[in-house]
């Protein structure tokens, strides 16, 4: 599974509508409205690298109100769950 974080600038008056439309795109698992320089952050999860072009360039970037995007592809995920599992290897609970 390939995970990418897409930072999105939208027209201010289209943020909720753009977020809803983006969330309905196959391959987008979550969309967050955020503070700061960007208006939305979408999480794309696809099985193949080439599918990111379909999801982001061909669909997400064409949603009405989307002005700009930048995409960050993740290498590895870390979470408390992952760290707890790593440190408890070989120990019985």
Buried (B, 14 or more C-beta within 10 A) or exposed (E): EBBBBBBBBBEEEBBEBBBEBBBEBEBBEEBBBEEEEBBBBBBBBBEEEEBBEBBBEEBBBEBEBBEEBEBEEEEEEEEEEEEEEEEEEEEEE
